[in-house]
Amino acid sequence: MVYPVLVGGGISFFPQHERRVDLELVETRTFSSRIVYLRYRVAR
């Protein structure tokens, strides 16, 4: 299972009271070490 987490600093793009953010998977890469890279963006 994968649970994406938004991290960052500075001024929040989202209101503080809003917890759920819909994400869209835009890229995946599987490396020979069997590590999987998943890149998401905020769904519009």
Secondary structure, DSSP 8 states (H G I E B T S, - for coil): ---------SS-SS-TT-----EEEEEEEE-TTS-EEEEEEE--
